[in-house]
Amino acid sequence: MRLHLRRLIPGRPGAVPLVLVHGFTGDTTTWDALAPHLDPRRPAAAVDLVGHGRSPGPEDQAAYTMRATVAAV
């Protein structure tokens, strides 16, 4: 499954990226207020989890398990 990933900060090549994951009922916009305060040298991206924001919401309930979510991210 492909999840929606939104790049917040391009950062420097080779820098370890920061991946921001929202909580229950959130989406990538959860991080909008925080993004300007992050280190601009480090790449940062936010992901919409399964069934949230712009990521698909499949009918198969197995797609929403912790194991499936971790695999998708």
Secondary structure, DSSP 8 states (H G I E B T S, - for coil): ----EEEEE---TT---EEEE--TT--GGGGTTTGGGS-TTS-EEEE--TTSTTS---S-GGGGSHHHHHHH-
